[in-house]
Structures are given as structure tokens and as C-alpha cells.
């Protein structure tokens, strides 16, 4: 156990508590805190081109703001962001943009989100109470090093900007110092020429860290995939740990000091590569906490992680997006990050737009965020449930993504698909991964849906029949089938369904490490899967139509 590591954790805890205390004070005066945040945002927006065009000044109040600024999506800001990126002018705010962070949703389009100094301070206001709560609830994480899986970007974007992979630049100086000294995997692994090499180096550093006490990732499937790769590359990792050299990868990873740990190298040499709770406990005996998404479509994968790390506690994530933060984990709840941005919410029952202080328990809402990056009244694609309060601060639970598919008028929604998954798993021993909407190829197939699932291949025919029947319970889907607009749904059941999903997402431009399993996904790349299915499966699934 490293004494300096423990001391740094103690210092970090004390500094984070100031932010926690501020957060708790604000939770007693939600409206006042939100109006103060609104004024801070107006201070950096009002003098910009965007603020001028919308008539925004320091005197603008929230009601006037609503009248002058319509609800927006990324497409409404795309041209302004591109102009600002190319010219460096103050188009969205009066601050110099420090970084443009790439992100992608369910399609291949790359979205560039501006990160300004004030926006980074907004994010820090959410990090502090979360970290203080982590240290308080899980004190064992103070004893060793941490693994934070931060931003991953595709290879073709790595050369766009030198800072695009350096998440530490987003933090205040004292947090950068703390992270550099307590991270099991150095941030510089992201500077490797490919994601594959970055992941290999990450595996080596992780396996060298027997004092690891915290693993924080976004998607649980990322960590599951990392463990699977460890099983496949265990001998290569063991060689690095034995020799303290990168071997064949020296040229690509020479900017990193190779880790060394002969104890874990021997464990890897004697391991058969099958991931289970025994090997995770042997490699990381001090691991106290895993943090990952654990709601909606991530829930089954989070449960799998908990089984593999049965000696560790588990905590879910709040709702963070590249565009901003909505909720943070705090205790057993997910309160609004009320000190970060200015929030409104669309009541999904009646489309009414509400302020955060107007929320009531039981409402299902869609967040609308206004941030110091210059994105104003920006609609996220998330469905949240108001499930309680901490003092005056609402707590919200993630239900599902709001994005749906509608190739020919069938109007499928993520929530409908999650219900279908529940019905299938109640009847059959399989684990659905995702339902892929596959558009028609020119001169080839009609559009169709393909279910990826883990399980036994003997379930293929029955699953296909049940899936088609459940889909046809939805009026618009059934109509599209009867009109010949959709081919019958298909099913692919295999042991590597998750790997197939990840491969398809990467092909579509998604960011490795940030891939969230969506229950419903528009996926043109999945057309290649149709060629792997036997022709008779069409007739089998169509028999119920």
C-alpha cells in the first residue's frame, strides 16, 4: 500500500467536500441556485453572435429567454459550431473554446461539442459532490489506485487535435495532479496510434495494479469486453509484466514505461482464460468498487459485472453526456446536478415545458439543458422518471432513450423493445442484446429487424417466431408487414452477440469505450448479417405473419 497514494486520496476527499457542502446548501434553495446559474450563463452568452441574434443580455430573465430561444437539437447549432471551429470567433459564447469534443449517437454523424472554461467549471460542480460521496460511502477506495475509463475516440479522429484524447485537461490543476498520481492506467495510453494498442497497454497496466481499489467505466459492456480481451491476450500481457518491456509493441508504445508485476504474470500464465469471480479476486484483491451504467438496457450487463466481481461493491452512473450532465450518483439516488447547468424538462405526458422547481414525483420527463458552452435549450434524447427529492432538489431515474426507429412507418420505440425483451427472457433462456433496424439495400432486401441475442442456437427458430409475434402486437409494425413494407424479423443467437454489436457500432462511427448498448438501433451496417442467415429462417419467422 502506497502511503503517498492514501495521502492524495485524503486530500482529494477534503477538497471535494467543499463542493459537496455547496451542493447540499443549494439543494435547500433549488430555484435560487438555478436562477444564479442562468445569470452566469447569460454572462458568457450575451456578448456573442448567438446572444446578439437572440436578443439576450444580462437583464434577460428566464421567461424572456423561453420566448426568444426555441427548443433545439444539435442540428440547430451545427453550422455555428463549425464556423466557430474554423474561425476561432466568439460565435456561441465570449470565451475561448479550449476543446471540441467528438461524440456520436446512434448514427455515424460526428457531433463536435465546444468545451469552454465556464462549461468545464460547470462539469466540476457535478464531479465534486459525487467524489465526496464516493469517498464517504466506500472508504476502501482511498487505499489504492483507480482506473477511470475516460474518452475514447476512433483512430481517424486521433490526429484532429492533440488534446482530444487528454481528459485530464478538463480538470482543475489539483485534480490533474491527483489523477496523475493515483491512476492505475496513465492517460498517455490514449496517445497510442490505435485503439487496439491503447486497450492492450491498458490491460497491462491494470494487471500490474494489485492495489487497484476502483474501476470506473461508462458502459459495463466495455469492461466485459476488456476482460474478454484479457483472456485472449493473457500470454502477451504476462510477458510484458515479467520483462517490464513492451516487446513487439515497443515502437508503438515507447512513450510509455512498461509495467511490471511477476505475481500477476504468473497468475495469467496459469489461467485458462475463462473470466470468473475467482480470477478477478486473485488479480485485484483490493478492488472495493466498480462504477458503470446499470439502468435500462445496461442492467443485465451490470449484473454480469457484479457476478464477476463479487468481492466488490457496485455503483451506477448518473446521466452524463458529452453535451452536459443531468444527474449524479449520490447516496442511493440520482439528484439533478443543480449547480452545473440551467435545466428545463419536457413533461412527456402533455409536452409542457417545466422548470426544475416545477417537477413532481411520478412525472416522466425529457431534459432540456442550457450550458455555458453556448448550447441553449438543448434537448437530450432521454426519458427520466422523477422518483423523489433531496430537500428541494429532484432526483431522477433513467428509463430509456427516446430515439426510436421508423423506416417505413412502423414507429418502434426503445421502451416497446425493452418490453419485448422482458417477454422473451421470461419465456426463453436467452439474453437479448439489441434489436437492429436494417434499412433496405438498393435493389436488394426490404427493411427488416434483426435481434442479436446471447444463448443457445437451438433457440433460433422459436425465438424468431416469438419475436415476430410480439412485434406484430404493435399496430404500425403489423400494418407495415401486411403491406409488404418490411421483411419478417430475423434472429441471430450466438455466444459472441455482444462482440458483433460492438463491431457494428464501431463500423458506424461510435466511440470505443463509450458504446452504450441501445435496445433499439438503426444500423445499416447490419445488412452484412443478413447474408449469414439461412434462407429457411425467412419462412419460419414469416409463418406467424
C-alpha positions in Angstrom: 0.0 0.0 0.0 1.4 3.3 -1.1 1.3 5.9 1.7 1.5 8.9 -0.7 -1.5 7.5 -2.7 -3.5 7.3 0.5 -2.5 10.9 1.4 -3.5 12.1 -2.0 -6.9 10.4 -1.6 -7.4 12.1 1.8 -6.5 15.5 0.3 -8.9 14.9 -2.6 -11.7 13.9 -0.2 -11.3 17.1 1.9 -11.2 19.3 -1.2 -14.2 17.6 -2.8 -16.2 18.0 0.4 -16.3 21.8 -0.2 -18.2 21.1 -3.4 -20.4 18.6 -1.6 -21.4 21.2 1.1 -22.1 23.8 -1.6 -24.3 21.2 -3.4 -26.3 20.4 -0.3 -26.8 24.1 0.5 -28.1 24.7 -3.0 -30.5 21.7 -2.6 -32.4 23.7 0.0 -32.9 26.6 -2.4 -33.3 25.0 -5.9 -34.9 27.9 -7.7 -32.4 30.5 -6.4 -29.5 28.2 -7.3 -30.9 27.6 -10.8 -31.5 31.3 -11.4 -28.0 32.1 -10.3 -26.7 29.5 -12.8 -28.8 31.1 -15.5 -27.3 34.5 -14.9 -23.8 33.1 -15.1 -24.6 31.5 -18.5 -26.1 34.8 -19.7 -22.8 36.5 -18.7 -20.8 34.4 -21.3 -23.5 34.2 -24.0 -24.9 37.7 -24.1 -22.0 39.3 -25.9 -21.6 36.6 -28.5 -23.0 36.5 -32.0 -25.5 33.9 -30.8 -26.6 36.0 -27.9 -26.9 39.1 -30.1 -29.1 37.3 -32.7 -31.4 36.1 -30.0 -31.6 39.4 -28.1 -30.0 38.0 -24.9 -28.5 40.4 -22.3 -27.6 40.2 -18.7 -31.0 41.7 -18.0 -32.8 38.8 -19.8 -35.0 36.8 -17.4 -36.0 33.1 -17.8 -39.4 33.9 -19.2 -38.0 36.2 -21.8 -35.3 33.6 -22.5 -38.0 31.0 -23.2 -39.7 33.4 -25.6 -36.6 34.2 -27.6 -34.9 30.8 -27.7 -36.7 27.8 -29.2 -36.1 24.2 -28.1 -33.1 22.9 -30.1 -31.2 19.9 -31.2 -27.6 19.5 -32.4 -28.6 20.3 -36.0 -29.7 23.7 -34.9 -26.2 24.5 -33.6 -24.1 22.6 -36.1 -23.4 25.5 -38.5 -22.5 27.9 -35.7 -20.2 25.3 -34.1 -18.4 24.6 -37.5 -18.0 28.3 -38.1 -16.6 28.8 -34.6 -14.2 25.8 -35.0 -12.8 27.1 -38.3 -12.7 30.8 -37.4 -12.0 31.0 -33.7 -14.5 33.8 -33.4 -16.9 34.2 -30.4 -20.0 32.8 -32.0 -21.6 30.8 -29.2 -20.0 32.5 -26.2 -17.5 35.2 -25.4 -15.0 32.6 -24.1 -12.2 31.0 -26.0 -13.1 27.4 -26.7 -10.5 25.1 -25.2 -11.5 21.9 -26.9 -14.1 20.4 -29.3 -15.1 17.0 -28.0 -16.4 14.5 -30.6 -19.3 12.3 -29.8 -21.8 10.2 -31.8 -25.3 9.0 -31.1 -27.0 6.0 -32.8 -25.8 7.2 -36.2 -22.5 7.7 -37.8 -22.6 11.5 -37.6 -19.8 13.1 -35.6 -21.0 15.9 -33.3 -18.4 18.4 -32.1 -19.3 19.8 -28.7 -17.5 23.1 -27.6 -15.8 23.0 -24.2 -15.2 26.5 -22.7 -13.6 27.4 -19.3 -17.0 28.2 -17.8 -18.5 24.9 -19.1 -15.6 23.0 -17.6 -16.4 24.7 -14.2 -20.0 23.6 -14.6 -18.9 20.0 -15.0 -16.6 20.3 -12.0 -19.6 21.4 -9.9 -21.1 17.9 -10.6 -17.8 16.0 -10.0 -17.1 17.4 -6.5 -20.3 16.1 -4.6 -20.1 12.8 -6.5 -16.5 12.2 -5.5 -17.0 13.3 -1.9 -19.9 10.9 -1.6 -17.8 8.1 -3.2 -15.1 8.6 -0.6 -17.6 8.7 2.2 -19.7 5.6 1.2 -16.7 3.5 0.0 -13.7 4.4 2.2 -11.7 1.4 1.0 -11.2 3.2 -2.4 -8.8 5.5 -0.6 -6.3 2.7 -0.1 -5.1 2.2 -3.7 -5.1 3.3 -7.3 -8.1 3.9 -9.5 -9.0 3.1 -13.1 -11.0 5.7 -14.9 -12.0 4.9 -18.4 -12.4 8.3 -19.9 -12.7 9.4 -23.6 -12.0 7.0 -26.4 -12.0 8.3 -30.0 -11.8 6.4 -33.3 -8.4 6.2 -34.9 -9.3 8.6 -37.7 -10.0 11.4 -35.1 -6.9 11.0 -33.1 -4.9 13.4 -35.2 -7.7 16.1 -35.3 -6.4 17.8 -32.2 -3.6 17.0 -29.8 -5.8 17.4 -26.8 -8.8 15.5 -28.0 -7.7 12.4 -26.0 -6.4 14.1 -22.9 -9.3 14.2 -20.5 -7.1 15.5 -17.7 -7.0 18.9 -19.4 -10.7 19.1 -18.5 -9.9 19.2 -14.8 -8.6 21.9 -12.3 -4.9 21.7 -11.7 -5.2 20.0 -8.3 -7.4 17.3 -9.8 -4.9 16.8 -12.6 -2.2 16.3 -10.0 -4.3 13.9 -8.0 -5.4 11.8 -11.1 -1.8 11.6 -12.5 -0.6 10.2 -9.2 -3.4 7.8 -8.4 -4.4 6.4 -11.8 -3.5 2.8 -12.4 -3.6 3.4 -16.2 -1.8 6.6 -17.3 -3.7 8.9 -19.6 -0.9 8.7 -22.1 -2.2 5.3 -23.3 -4.7 7.2 -25.3 -1.9 8.6 -27.4 -1.1 5.1 -28.8 -1.6 5.0 -32.6 -4.7 2.7 -32.4 -7.5 1.8 -30.0 -6.2 -1.8 -30.1 -2.8 -0.8 -28.8 -4.4 1.6 -26.2 -6.5 -1.3 -24.9 -3.5 -3.7 -24.8 -1.5 -1.2 -22.8 -4.5 -0.6 -20.5 -4.7 -4.3 -19.8 -1.0 -4.5 -19.0 -1.3 -1.6 -16.5 -4.4 -2.9 -14.9 -2.9 -6.3 -14.4 0.1 -4.7 -12.8 -2.0 -2.9 -10.3 -2.7 -5.3 -7.5 -3.6 -2.3 -5.3 -6.5 -1.3 -7.6 -9.4 -0.2 -5.5 -11.8 1.4 -8.0 -12.8 0.7 -11.6 -14.9 3.4 -13.2 -16.2 2.9 -16.7 -19.2 4.2 -18.6 -20.6 1.1 -20.3 -20.4 -2.2 -18.4 -20.0 -3.9 -21.8 -16.7 -2.0 -22.2 -15.3 -3.7 -19.1 -16.7 -7.1 -20.1 -15.1 -6.7 -23.5 -11.8 -5.7 -21.8 -11.9 -8.8 -19.7 -12.6 -10.9 -22.7 -9.6 -9.5 -24.4 -7.5 -10.2 -21.4 -8.5 -13.8 -21.6 -7.4 -13.9 -25.3 -4.2 -11.9 -24.8 -3.2 -13.2 -21.3 0.2 -14.6 -22.5 1.2 -11.4 -24.2 0.2 -9.4 -21.1 2.1 -11.8 -18.9 5.3 -11.4 -21.0 5.1 -7.6 -20.6 4.6 -8.0 -16.8 7.5 -10.4 -16.5 10.0 -8.4 -18.5 8.9 -4.9 -17.9 9.2 -4.3 -21.7 6.7 -3.9 -24.5 8.4 -6.4 -26.7 7.0 -6.3 -30.2 4.9 -3.2 -29.4 8.0 -1.1 -28.2 7.8 1.1 -31.3 4.2 2.0 -30.9 4.2 2.2 -27.0 7.7 3.5 -26.5 6.3 6.8 -25.0 5.0 4.7 -22.0 7.0 3.0 -19.3 6.1 -0.7 -19.4 4.6 -2.0 -16.1 6.0 -5.0 -14.2 4.3 -7.4 -11.8 5.6 -11.0 -11.6 2.9 -12.2 -9.3 0.1 -11.4 -11.7 2.2 -12.5 -14.6 2.3 -16.0 -13.0 -1.5 -15.9 -12.4 -2.1 -15.1 -16.1 0.3 -17.9 -17.2 -1.6 -20.4 -15.2 -5.1 -19.2 -16.1 -7.3 -20.9 -18.7 -8.7 -17.5 -20.0 -12.2 -18.0 -18.7 -13.4 -15.0 -16.8 -14.9 -15.7 -13.4 -15.0 -14.3 -9.9 -12.0 -16.3 -8.8 -9.6 -14.8 -11.3 -10.8 -11.2 -10.8 -10.3 -11.6 -7.0 -6.8 -13.0 -7.5 -5.7 -10.3 -9.9 -7.3 -7.4 -7.9 -7.7 -8.5 -4.3 -8.2 -4.9 -3.0 -10.8 -3.9 -5.5 -13.6 -2.2 -3.5 -15.9 -0.6 -6.1 -17.0 -0.8 -9.7 -18.9 2.1 -11.2 -20.8 1.7 -14.5 -24.2 2.3 -16.1 -26.7 -0.1 -14.6 -30.2 1.0 -15.8 -32.4 0.2 -18.8 -30.5 -1.8 -21.4 -27.3 -1.8 -19.4 -28.9 -3.6 -16.4 -28.2 -7.2 -17.4 -24.6 -6.4 -18.3 -24.1 -4.6 -15.0 -25.5 -7.7 -13.2 -23.0 -9.8 -15.0 -20.2 -7.5 -13.9 -21.4 -7.7 -10.3 -21.2 -11.5 -10.5 -17.7 -11.4 -12.0 -16.5 -9.0 -9.2 -18.5 -10.5 -6.3 -15.8 -9.2 -3.9 -16.5 -5.6 -4.8 -19.4 -3.1 -4.3 -21.1 -1.6 -7.4 -22.5 1.9 -8.1 -24.4 3.1 -11.1 -23.7 6.2 -13.1 -25.7 9.4 -13.3 -26.8 10.8 -16.7 -23.7 12.3 -18.3 -23.5 13.2 -22.0 -20.7 15.0 -23.9 -23.1 17.9 -24.1 -23.6 18.2 -20.4 -24.5 16.5 -17.1 -28.1 16.0 -15.8 -27.8 13.8 -12.7 -25.1 12.4 -10.5 -25.0 9.3 -8.2 -25.4 10.5 -4.6 -26.3 8.0 -1.9 -28.9 5.7 -3.3 -30.4 8.4 -5.6 -29.6 10.4 -8.7 -30.2 14.1 -7.9 -30.2 16.8 -10.5 -26.8 18.4 -10.9 -28.4 21.7 -10.0 -25.1 23.7 -9.8 -24.0 22.7 -13.3 -26.3 23.9 -16.0 -29.8 25.6 -16.3 -32.4 22.9 -16.7 -35.9 22.7 -18.1 -37.9 19.5 -18.7 -40.5 18.4 -21.2 -43.3 16.6 -19.5 -43.7 13.6 -21.8 -47.4 13.2 -20.8 -48.5 16.5 -22.2 -45.4 18.2 -23.8 -45.5 21.0 -21.3 -42.0 22.6 -20.6 -41.3 22.9 -16.9 -38.6 24.4 -14.8 -36.7 22.1 -12.4 -38.6 23.6 -9.4 -41.9 22.6 -11.1 -41.2 18.9 -11.2 -43.4 16.4 -9.3 -42.9 12.8 -8.3 -44.0 10.3 -11.0 -43.5 12.6 -13.9 -41.7 11.1 -16.9 -39.6 13.9 -18.5 -37.1 14.8 -21.1 -34.2 17.1 -20.1 -33.6 20.4 -21.8 -30.3 21.9 -20.9 -28.7 25.3 -21.3 -25.0 25.3 -20.7 -22.0 27.7 -20.7 -20.7 26.0 -23.9 -23.4 28.1 -25.7 -25.9 25.2 -26.3 -29.2 26.8 -25.3 -32.4 24.9 -24.6 -30.8 21.7 -26.0 -33.0 18.6 -25.9 -31.4 15.4 -24.8 -32.9 12.1 -26.1 -33.5 10.6 -22.6 -36.6 9.6 -20.7 -36.3 10.1 -17.0 -38.6 9.4 -14.1 -38.9 11.9 -11.2 -38.7 9.5 -8.3 -38.0 11.7 -5.3 -36.2 14.7 -3.8 -33.2 15.6 -1.8 -34.5 18.6 0.1 -35.8 20.7 -2.9 -33.6 19.0 -5.5 -35.4 16.5 -7.7 -34.0 13.0 -8.1 -34.4 11.3 -11.5 -34.0 7.8 -12.7 -33.0 6.9 -16.2 -35.7 4.9 -18.0 -34.7 4.7 -21.7 -33.5 6.6 -24.7 -36.2 8.4 -26.6 -34.8 7.8 -30.0 -36.8 5.3 -32.0 -36.9 3.8 -35.5 -39.3 4.5 -38.3 -38.1 3.1 -41.6 -41.4 2.7 -43.3 -43.9 4.0 -40.7 -43.6 1.1 -38.2 -42.8 3.6 -35.4 -40.8 1.3 -32.9 -39.6 2.8 -29.6 -36.9 1.7 -27.2 -39.5 1.2 -24.4 -41.6 -1.1 -26.6 -38.5 -3.1 -27.4 -37.5 -3.4 -23.8 -41.0 -4.8 -23.1 -40.5 -7.3 -25.8 -37.1 -8.3 -24.4 -38.7 -8.9 -20.9 -41.3 -11.1 -22.5 -38.7 -13.1 -24.4 -36.4 -13.6 -21.4 -39.4 -14.7 -19.3 -40.1 -17.5 -21.8 -36.7 -18.5 -23.1 -33.2 -18.9 -21.6 -31.5 -16.2 -23.7 -30.2 -12.6 -23.2 -31.2 -10.1 -25.9 -28.5 -7.6 -26.8 -30.2 -5.2 -29.3 -32.9 -5.1 -31.9 -31.3 -3.7 -35.1 -33.3 -1.8 -37.7 -31.8 -2.6 -41.0 -32.8 -0.3 -43.9 -33.3 -1.7 -47.4 -30.2 -2.1 -49.6 -30.7 -0.7 -53.1 -32.1 -3.4 -55.3 -31.9 -6.0 -52.5 -33.8 -6.7 -49.3 -36.7 -4.8 -47.9 -36.1 -3.2 -44.5 -36.1 -5.7 -41.6 -35.3 -6.0 -37.9 -32.6 -8.3 -36.6 -32.4 -9.4 -33.0 -28.9 -10.0 -31.6 -29.0 -12.3 -28.5 -26.7 -14.5 -26.4 -27.9 -18.1 -25.8 -28.1 -21.5 -27.4 -28.5 -21.7 -31.2 -31.2 -24.3 -30.7 -33.5 -21.4 -29.7 -33.2 -19.7 -33.0 -36.5 -20.8 -34.6 -38.7 -20.4 -31.5 -37.2 -17.0 -30.7 -37.7 -15.8 -34.3 -41.4 -16.9 -34.2 -42.0 -15.3 -30.8 -40.2 -12.1 -31.8 -42.3 -11.6 -34.9 -45.5 -12.3 -33.0 -44.5 -9.7 -30.3 -43.6 -7.1 -32.9 -46.9 -7.6 -34.6 -48.7 -6.6 -31.5 -47.7 -3.1 -32.4 -50.2 -1.6 -34.8 -47.9 0.2 -37.1 -45.4 -2.7 -37.4 -48.2 -5.1 -38.2 -49.5 -2.8 -40.9 -46.1 -2.4 -42.4 -45.7 -6.2 -42.6 -49.2 -6.7 -44.1 -48.5 -4.0 -46.7 -45.2 -5.8 -47.6 -43.1 -2.9 -46.5 -41.0 -4.9 -44.0 -39.4 -8.3 -44.3 -40.0 -10.6 -41.3 -37.8 -10.1 -38.3 -34.6 -12.2 -38.1 -32.7 -13.5 -35.1 -29.0 -14.2 -34.5 -28.2 -16.1 -31.4 -24.6 -16.7 -30.6 -22.0 -16.6 -27.8 -20.4 -13.6 -29.3 -23.5 -11.4 -29.8 -22.0 -8.6 -27.8 -18.9 -8.6 -29.9 -21.0 -8.5 -33.0 -22.9 -5.5 -31.6 -19.7 -3.7 -30.7 -18.2 -4.3 -34.2 -21.3 -2.9 -35.9 -21.2 0.2 -33.7 -17.6 0.8 -34.4 -18.3 0.5 -38.1 -20.9 3.1 -37.8 -18.5 5.6 -36.2 -19.3 5.1 -32.5 -16.5 5.7 -29.9 -14.8 2.7 -28.4 -15.2 2.7 -24.6 -18.3 4.8 -24.7 -20.5 2.4 -26.6 -23.8 2.0 -24.7 -26.0 -0.9 -25.6 -29.2 0.5 -27.1 -32.2 -1.8 -27.1 -33.2 -0.4 -30.5 -30.7 0.9 -33.1 -30.9 2.0 -36.7 -28.0 0.1 -38.1 -27.4 0.0 -41.9 -24.1 -1.9 -41.3 -26.1 -4.9 -40.0 -27.1 -5.7 -43.6 -24.0 -7.8 -43.8 -25.5 -10.1 -41.1 -28.5 -11.0 -43.3 -26.2 -12.9 -45.6 -25.1 -15.1 -42.7 -28.7 -16.3 -42.0 -30.1 -19.5 -43.7 -32.9 -18.7 -46.2 -35.4 -21.0 -44.5 -35.4 -18.7 -41.5 -37.4 -16.3 -43.5 -40.2 -18.7 -43.9 -40.0 -19.8 -40.3 -40.4 -16.2 -39.0 -43.0 -15.3 -41.6 -45.2 -18.2 -40.6 -46.9 -16.2 -37.9 -47.4 -13.1 -40.1 
